[in-house]
Amino acid sequence: MYSREIVDETFRLKAQGWSDQAIAARCGVSVQALRHWRYGTRRGTAAEARRTDRTTYCPQCYPKASIHHEAYAYVLGAYLGDGHISEGRRGVHALSIFYDNRYPQLISYCRAAVEAVFPVKVFLVGRTGCSEIKAYSKHWPCVFPQHGKGHKHSRPIELESWQTEIVNAQPEAFIRGLIHSDGCRVVNRIRRKLPNGDGTHYEYPRYHFTNASTDIIGLLTDTLDLLGIVWKSHVIKNEPRYRDATVVSVSRRDAVARMDSFVGPKY
């Protein structure tokens, strides 16, 4: 029987990209135990009930609970970008985040981050062209109070004070989650004809993030401002998924280099 602190530490290290072998050596546990905690039931129902209630993982229901700030900022960004919470039976909610199947490493990264935020079993559900990263808990609405009826762009999206503190402390992780889930890094290629008839071309990378929620756009641009990253935006009409949407772009060379230092291309 290992302490909850050791189990939580293994989830935090996994979210940071550590291998199972490295985590096992660091925490003094077996690789089999790590995988059992991640994909199976950590303790039997009776044993779990005797030790503590599941609410001790929830920072809203249990004041002494702690949450992994970097992992939370990332998952918050991913949830706001392309995720939702749905209600199931007996008050259990499902957190779902969708990632393109072209980026298996990002799917693994997000899955580990969700596990680090709330140590529950995380499922991968195959969808057409994408994977649904899914986990069940009664406390997802506590952890993500932005949950509500209707599309996110049809209702206000505001962070609570404790969420703002985490985002301000981990702005890079928050932006990384937004870009990984609903943004992209592209390379623009421009060809020009010189006066002597010869042609020349150049290319430059840029980041894009598109969303119909002006509140979510505001959270992104405020965080970019916090990091001193220059951005521009424009509105596109009749975007296929919504009536209107806003595109935020980062294209200045120094700003792109700053984004590359903590986001980088999808893979």
Protein Blocks (a to p, Z undefined) as FASTA:
>chain_A
ZZfklmmmmmmmmmnopafklmmmmnopafklmmmmmmmcfbafklmmmmpcfklmpmkl
mmkbccdfklmmmmmmmmmmmgcddddeehiacddddddfklmmlmmmmmmmmmmmpccd
ddddddehiacdddddfklmmmmmmgcedjfklpccdddfklmmmmmmmmmlmmmmmmmm
mgccdddddddddfkopacdddddddddddfbfklmmmmmmmmmmnopacdddddehifk
bmbdcddddfbfklmmmmmmmnopaZZ
